[in-house]
Amino acid sequence: MTHPEQIKTHIQNGLECDFVEVKGDGHHFEAVIVSSAFRGKSKVQQHQLVYRALGDRMREEIHALSMRTLTPEEWGK
């Protein structure tokens, strides 16, 4: 079973983040991710960056991931 902390670590290893929080039950997860890499990108592009950081885990270990992606400026509001 995949734990939220494992997903958090994978995201942080694959994407420079200011803040990451992941909650979940082992199959379904919710994440808040703040990264300057999201600046100037659409939400779809931001989510693609996170999916890229997670790699094959999205197909093999994570059944559902709901995420809120924000730039540091958006997070500060």
Steps between C-alpha positions, in 0.01 A plus 500: 500500500622848415511754781446876463853568626644288216310700239615824662862384481468401133350837410773687688772290335365565151390863527641798688227585751448764765230295671344156457224340703350162413211327674336172412386150585753297303304504174349848466709807574468877520801728460577869532817588310665842488780548248658787310517258204124558460544868410360582156354152453137393469351268761529211253871573449551528876336163556712349222812613688377317809410188299847508346655520848299196608579305183374143479362518853189669357419183307626241743457625857269800506139439402375857541676828570312825541735795508499871559801659332605855583784741435665651812315826424161325488582310820585824680157652440 
